[in-house]
Amino acid sequence: MNTKRPHLAIFVAFSGTGGVERVVHHLLQGLATHDIDVDLLAVVGKKGWLPEIPWPNIRVIDLKVKHTHLALPALTRYLRKERPDVLVAAKDRAVRIAVLARLFARVDTRLVGQLHNNISGYLETKTPFQRWVRCAPMRWLFPLVDMIITVSEGVIEDTIKVAGYPRERLVALPNPIITPDVFRKSEEPVDHPWLNNPSIPVILGAGRLTKEKDFATLIRAFNIVRRQREGCKLVIIGEGPLRQDLENLVAELDLTGSVALPGYAANPYAWMKKSALFVLSSAWEGSGNVLIEAMALGVPSMSTDCPYGPSETLAGGKFGALVPVGDPQSMAKAMLDTLSNPLSGTALREAVAPFFVESSTQRYLEVLGFAYADSLI
């Protein structure tokens, strides 16, 4: 019997309020219920913030730098002093710095990378030189990582393609996305007349207003839907650089009275719960956390068949329609079909059961070699 208390370190940059930061926080919440010591090694960017960490077995260590690239000296000192059993580095920049820190510290800590995004999709908008700057260090340093955890099989294939990492050291694990808070917050009120009127079928999109999320296609698809389904409304929650472009498109299609872009929602779950349909319209994804959250709340959902993640979540179309990227006609047809014949909430919740924090955390413990870490509750 292993009597040594496991010691895990997680190295991550809190650069905003993005999905990676939330996933790490949820994983910490799950780890807090197990007999394991966890150090959160945090880089807090200028726009970042450290979430509240109230759990006694999780120690927060602020590395006192504003960018991941500047964390190398502090991370090296930490590894040399603390020698955790495993260091998990979240995001590709953190993985590269962690490789160097372990080399300089000369410790045998097992190094595990954690990748959440489709890097190829991100690189499509970059120049050849920018792509080289991003990919070359990955090809040089990633082979020194013991294992890389990704959020989907698609991101595994992308990592092989971009970084040349060996397939046998890659594993896809479900993100710890669904917490009890999701259900509690979904019952809170929403200050919007459409969501408070059960007779109005609201179609919901959610995410940053960026090219990646392709809300322009969703708006064009909705323009087709509303001609056949009177009284339907579209709400897109989120903020971003393409707000003006999307507002111009809404005006151009004469949809001002039927489409709302209310901005960032601190509690998106309440908006989801009161919607008739959730649509993920992205051009690319790593996993598609918002799709999983909507399904957990029993909301009929659909997605583009974008790289990567949504097809796996929807089981190839079994739990929600998959449509081609950037195709308003196909999207509109699927939206109408789903509104007319929605799946049951029970089936949708069961489909995303692996993404509940308890289930996902257990898989992480197994893969990291801490399966023997007893539950504290």
N, C-alpha and C positions, 0 to 999 in steps of 0.2 A: 504493500500500500504506500502510495506517495504521500508523505507527511509535510513536504515543503509547500509553503503557501505560495501560489503562483504570483508572479510579478510581471505585469504588462504595462508598456508605455505606448501612448498614442500621440503622434506628432502631427499637428494640423494647424493650418492658418485660418483664423477667423477674419476673413476679409470682407464680410457682408452678412446678409441674411439668407444665403443661398441654400440649395438642397443638401450639399455636402456637409455644411455646418450642422444642419438639422439632423441629418443621419448620424453624425458622430455623437451628437447630444443624446439621441435616442439609444444608440449603442451603449453609451455610458449608463443610461438609465437601466438598461437590461443587465449590464455587468454589475451594477450596484446591488443586485439581489443574489450575487454569488460570492463564494469565499475566495476572493481574489483581490490583490492590491493593484490599483491602476493609477498611473501617473499620466495626467493630461499635459502634454508639452505644447504650450500655446504660443502661436505668433498672432498678435492682435494688430491688424492693419489699421490704417487711418480711419477707414469707414467701418471697421469691424467692432465687435463687442464680444465679451465673454459671457456665455449664458450662465445662469445660476447653477451651481453644482453643490447640492445639499447633502450628498451621500458620503458617509464617513470613510468608506474604503477607497474613495477617489480623491487624489491630491492634485490640485491645479498648480502647475509651475509655469508662470509667465516668463518666456525667454527674453523679454524686454527688447524686442526688435520689431520693426514695422513691416518687414518683408521676409519671406521664407529664405531667400538667398543670403540674408544677413545672420541667419540663425546657426550657421556652421560652428563657430567657436563655442557657443553656449550648449549646443547639442552634443558636441564632442566631450565637453567637460562633464555633462550629465551622464553620458554612457560610461565614461571612465570611472566615475564615482559610484553610480547606482547599479550598473550591470544588470538591467532587467532581463528576464528570460526571453521576451519577445518585444520588438519595437515595430509598431504598425505606423507607416507613414501614409497619410491620406493626401491624394492628389500627386500628379507626376513631378511637380517641382519639389515637393517635400520628399518624395522617394529619392530623387537625385542627391539632395543634400544629406539625407540619411545614409546613403551609400558612402559618401565621403567622410561623414562623421564617424561611422563605424571603422573605416580604414584608419583614420587618424587616432581613434581611441584605442585601437588594437584589442577589441573585446570580441567574445564569441556570441554575443546577443544575436538571436535569430531575427532577420529583417524581413518584414512582410509589407509589400506595397498594397495600396488600396486605390483602385481607379474607378471613377464614377461616370466618366463621360466618354463620348464618341470623339476621339481626338481627330480623326479624319474629317469629320463634319466641320469642326472648328477650323481646321487648316485650309479648307476650301476657299476661304475668303482672304488668305494670306499670300504674300509674294513668295516666289521660290526661295529667296534668302531667308525670309521669316520662317518658312517651313523647315529649312535646313537647321536654323538656330534652335528650333523647338525639338526636332527629331534626332539630330546627331548626338546630343548628350544622352538621350534615352538609349540609343543603340550602344553607346560606350559604357553606360553605367548600369542599366537594367540587368544585364547578365549577372551582376554581383548580388542581386536580390534573391533571397531564398525562395520566395513565393509571392505571387501577385493575386490578390482577390479583386474580381470585377463584379459589376452589378448585373451582368447578363452574358449569355453565350456570344451575343453579337459583339460586345466590347472585348471579349476574349479574342475573337478573330481580328478585330481592329488593332489590338495590342500586338498580336503576332505580325501583322502587316506593317505597322508604323515603327515598332521598336525591335522587331526581330526576336522577341522573347520566346523561349521554348514552350510549346503547348503543354507539356507534362507538368510544368510548374505554375500553371494558371488554373484558377477555380472560380466559378461563378456562384455567388451567394446572394440570397434575397436581402435587400436592404431592410433594416429595422425601421419601418415607416409608421406602422399603425400602433399608436399608444392609447391608453385609456382616455387621454385628453382629447383625441380626435372625436370620440363619441360624446364626451361631455360638452365640448365646445360646439358641436353640431346642433345642440338643442338651444343655443343662445339666439336671441332675436337678431334680425337683419333690418337695418334702416333703409329699405328700398321698397317702394310700392308694388313693384312687379313680384317680388319674392314673397310678399305678404298677401297675395291674392291667389288662392288655390286654383282659380279658373284660368289663370294665365300660364301656359306651358313655357317655362324659361329654359333656354339652351345656354349652357355655361361653358366658357373657356377661361383658363387661368394660367398666368405665367408672365414673365418679363415681355414687354412689348419690343421684341427684337426679331431679326430675320429668322432665327432658329425656330421660333414658335409659329411663324407663318399664319398670323391671325388674319391677314388679308384674304387668304383662301377661305377661311371660315366665314368671314363677312360676305364674300361673294356667294358661298354656298347657302348661307342664310337668306340671301336675297331671292334665291330660287325657292327655298322652303316656304317662305312667308306667302308666296303667291298661291300655294296649295294648302297651307295650314294657317288660316286667318287667326289673328290674336296671339300668334307665337312671338316671343321676344328673345333677343340675344344679349347676354351680358358677358363682358370680358373683364375679369378683375386682374389687376397688375399694372405696373408702371414701367416706362422704358423710353428709349430714344426714338422709337417709331410712333409715338402717340400722335403727333401731328399728321403723319402720313395716313394713319388709320382713321383719324377723324375726317380727313379730307375724302377718303374713300366712302365713309358712311354718308357724308353729305352728297357726294357725286351720285350715289345709288339711291338717294332720297330715303334713307333709312333712319333719319334723325329721331323719329318717334318710336323706333322699334329696336334700336341698338344702343346700349349704354356701356361706357368705359369709365366706371367709377373710380379707377385708380387702385392703389395697393389696399388689400384687405388684410388686416391683422389676424382675422379669424376666417379663413376661406372655407372652413368646414361647414359653418352655418349656411353659407351661400350654396355649397354643394348639396347639402341635405334637402334644401327647398327647391332644387332644380329638377326638371323633368328629364334632362339629358345632359351628360358631360361629354365634351368633344376635345380630344387632344389633336391639334392640327399641325404638329411640329414637322419640320423638314428633317430634323435629326434629334435623337435623344440618347441618353445613356441607359436610363431605366424608365423614366416617366412616372415620377413619384405621385404627381397629382392624379394621374389615372388610377393608380392603386388606391389612393385615399378616397376617391369618389366611389370606386367599386366597394370598398370596405363599408361605406355608408349606405350601400344598397342602391346607388344611383345608376340607372342604365347608362352605359358608356360605350364609346367607340373611339377609333384612332386612325391616323394615317399609318400605313405600313412602312414607317420610317426606320432607318438604322439608328439605334438598336433598342430593343427592350419591349416596346408595346406588343409586338407579335407574340413574344413569349408570355407576357402577362395575360393576353387575351386568348392564349392557346390556339393561335392560328385562325382566330375568328369565332371560336366556340363560345366565348363569353362577351363578345362585342364585335361589331363590324370593323374590318380593316380595309382602308381605301388607299388608292395611290396618292403619293405626295403631290400637292399643288393641283389637284383635280376637283374643282368646285362642283361639277356635275355629279361625279361619283359620291362625293361627300354629302351633297344634298339628298341624293336618293337614299343613302344609308341613314341619314338623320331622320327622314320621313319614315323609313321602315322601322327604325328603332323606337320612334315615338308611338307608332301603331302597335308594335309587338315587343314590348320591353321584357327582358329577362327578370326573374324574381330577384328580390334583394338577397334572399338566402343563398341562391346559387352564386351571385356575385361576391358575397362575403366569403364563401367557402373557397372561391377561386384564388383569393389573395391571402388565405390563411398563413402561408409561409412568410409573409411580410409583417406579421404581428411581432412586436418586439420580443416576446418570450421565445417564439419559435426561431426567429432570426439569430438572437443572441446565443442560443444553444448551438446552432450550426457554426457560428463564429468560434465558440469555445472548442468545439470538436476539431475544426480546421487548424486552429492555433495551437492545438496540443494541450488544451486545458479542460478536456472533457471531465476530468476528475474533480473540477472545482465545484464543491457542493453548493446547492441552493441554500440561501439564508432564510427563505420563507416557505 
